[in-house]
Amino acid sequence: MAAPASSSSSATNIMLAIYEKKTVAVDLYRPLRNYIVFNYSEREAQNLEDDLETLKEMRNNIERSSAADSLPARRDLLQNYFKALTAVESRFPISPDKDHVNSVTFTWHDAFKNKNKASQQNIHLEKAAILFNLGAVHSQIGLTFDRSTVEGRRQASHSFIAAAGAFAFLRDNAATKASIGSSTTVDVSVECAGMLERLMLAQAQECVFENTIAKGSTPGVCSKISRQVGLYYEEALAALHVAPLTHHFDKTWLSHVQLKAALFYAEACYRYSLELHEKEEIAEEIARLKSGIGALSDAKKSSPKGAAQQILDAISKLEVNLNRNLERAMKENDRVYLMRVPPASSLSPLPAFAMVKPLNMNDVLDASREKMFASLVPDSSAKALSRYTEMVDEIIRTQAEKLQQGSELARVSLKEMNLPDSILALEGHSVLPTTLWEDVEAVQISGGPAGLEGELQQLRDLRRVNHELLVQTEELLQKEAAEDAQFRSQFGTRWTRPQSSTLTKNLQDRLNRFAANLKQAADSDGKIERSVRESMALMSILDRRPIESALPTLAKPIMSLDANEDAVVGALKQSLRQLETLGAQRAGLEDMLKDMKRKDDILPKLMTSTGSYEDLFRKEITKYDHICEEISQNLQAQQQLLLHIQAQNSEFAGTFNIEDYRASCEKCYKQIEAAVAKYREIKENVNEGLKFYVTLQDAITSVKQQCSDFVMTRSIQCREMIEDVQRQMAGLSFQDGKNSGSYNYPSVNQPQKTSSQQEPASIPNHPRPQTPYYQQPPPPSAYAQPHLPQPATSGYSQHPPPYALLQQQPPPPYHGGSPYPPQQGQQPPPAAHEYGQPAYPGWQGAYYNAQGQQPGSFPRPPYTVPSPYPPHQSGYYKQ
């Protein structure tokens, strides 16, 4: 029941401690393990073997309680076991249900009436009993300190405060559940837990009072603290007089608590009267002293027998002091003050001051960090966690939308007020709209208007190269035709091969078309050059670097009435800085929200929660309230600041004539836009011209190659025919003279097999001249199409000559090659074709008969869509 304090030297130091409840042995290991195997797996049971053994060992230690055990170690054991029970409760349903752990029964005896006991097949009685014992151990620890010293009394007070916290936790969290059912004990009821909490607080406050007296505090302070001690004892006494505690405790309990309550009420009256005496309030002093004496007298008469002698001695000593002071005060009042003594019923309650409160045991008994059975997560907990996560996500989503809307509102508002561009313009840092600035940057990167002259020169050079190639090709055909005409005139009818004009008609037609294309291209080039000259004044603004230097400037007014321009600008700048600070705060708040969500793991608390999940959710979700409040305050502050900035900007605009400045800026913007559009138009036409000339050059080069092959083949035939004619004229008769007039001259449009490719049986005696070097296939053009169909073999060589192929296919589209020299690290193009005109110095040979590379090996040009053959079908150069 209770243990008196024997170490105290003071009569008032007698205090009570609570004995622990006794229990009956129970096996938790086997039932819990079987449940894990049945509902999870044998492997899971093996993994949790250590936890099961730990739980079994703790329960055994609880059962083997003895006086030899260390109280602090006993306290730690009870706290750890309670946290383990919390982890068990959320994972192992213990009840008579067949699907639950139904073979475990907890039995505990009443701490105050040991014959009474309770047995329940649930964990609630076990948890309530452990909490009761935890409070009891704390009260026992309180009695171990030497309360004759200041430090001893302070430590004893802390132990009693902890005991009060344990009993309060029992009352609020476990007593109600443990009292459900027919088998229960009074000691773990809500009423008993509340009474014990008050008793422990009274003893803790009593230790504080004794320290206050020892420090020599004023009578007023001592009176307040003493009165609170009496109030705590009075509350405990009231609970002892109410069912179910009325007849449950021994009479010595009632006597102890009742006398203590009267003792500290009288002590408060005594201390208060000392203060009244100093103030010469003799009448109330007399009334207070009489009230204290009466309380002690009534307590001694009504309290049961069995009170400790120390309390009775303390009461007697206090009565002597009260009566002595009362006699003195009455004499002074009769002789000097002659004041009427008020009745006790008219006195106001004595002031009290609580110096102690129950220790919050939530942190001490928090099982959310408990690792025991952590791998077992019931479905109900997983679903509850998902529901809580949805609640958090909704908060994050809502607040993020508010933050985004706030930032967007600030951006739009500033744009409407042309801020901070107006301030920057005043400081000489004008800015272009972002889109327009990007357009100008692209123009300047590509060379700008100043670079157009170089591109026009490229057009001229390409046109010259194409013209020279065309002239050279025509000269080849003209020279061959002149030689043929000379021999035809010399040999007359003996010169039987076809005339050159009949074989080269198609080649001549193509060369004529190329010449027409070149003429039209020259006209187009002229138009481009005229457009550049006419638009250069407009486009010259694009060569300003930086482009912002072309914008109008904003300056202070020449004349000012009050010279407050600097103040207006300074105030507006300060407001803009405040707005920027609010924006940075919003970014930080959004990051803080995301970080909180990332760290918000309530699964351990879900697993140890014994109440409603919804209550836990409401409690946990409040951690986001302060951030939500900060976001709301930020947005409200921004709204007020934007209104203030709007007013400041109106004053700024009036002072600096912003309307005229904006009009000038808009005019400049339109000029820049027009310059960009004109530059793009000219640039597009120049690029189209470059593509045209490159494609045309490939086509002319191809035709030139065909003409070269044709001329060489005709030269071979010419020598053979001259020899044959000379033999005929000399009267020589050879076997192969029969075929002297049977040379087969294929048309350019109809390639046929050569005599050298025919079977020897068909022309048995035809002479076979050695294949000259020029009969090898020409080097492939850099833009040749590898997938073109192969025509029949010509009579001029063992391989198809290029012109025979190109008569059936149009020249290939342009495939690559930049008009600029290769970048560093790129391989330079090979030398030009041996029949072509060397490239002019300003161009690399990628556009001119490049050999040794396959189509598509060149990087794409700045233009995108190559023009198909024939070249004159290109857009700007269309006839």
Secondary structure, DSSP 8 states (H G I E B T S, - for coil): -B----S--SGGG----B----B-----HHHHHHHHHHHT-HHHHHHTHHHHHHHHHHHHHHHT--TTS-HHHHHHHHHHHHHHHHHHHTTS-BSS-TTSB-S--EEEE-SSSTT-EEEESSHHHHHHHHHHHHHHHHHHHHHTS-TTSHHHHHHHHHHHHHHHHHHHHIIIIIHHHHT-SS---GGGSHHHHHHHHHHHHHHHHHHHHHHHHHTT--HHHHHHHHHHHHHHHHHHHHHHTSTTSTTTS-HHHHHHHHHHHHHHHHHHHHHHHHHHHHTT-HHHHHHHHHHHHHHHHHHHHHS-S---HHHHHHHHHHHHHHHHHHHHHHHHIIIII------GGGS--------------TTTT--TT--TTTT---HHHHHHHHHHHHHHHHHHHHHHHHHHHHHHHHHHHHHHTTTTHHHHHHTT-----HHHHHHHHHHHHTTTGGGHHHHHHHHHHHHHHHHHHHHHHHHHHHHHHHHHHHHHHHHGGG--S--HHHHSHHHHHHHHHHHHHHHHHHHHHHHHHHHHHHHHHHHGGGG-SSGGGGS------SS-SS--HHHHHHHHHHHHHHHHHHHHHHHHHHHHHHHHHHH---HHHHHH--S-HHHHHHHHHGGGHHHHHHHHHHHHHHHHHHHHHHHHHHHHHHHHTHHHHHHHHHHHHHHHHHHHHHHHHHHHHHHHHHHHHHHHHHHHHHHHHHHHHHHHHHHHHHHHHHHHHHHHHTT---GGGGGTT------SSS----GGGS-TTTSTT-------GGGS-----TT--TTS------TT-SS--HHHHHTTS---------SS---TTS-------TTS----TTS-GGGS---S--TT-S---SS-S---SSGGGSSTT--
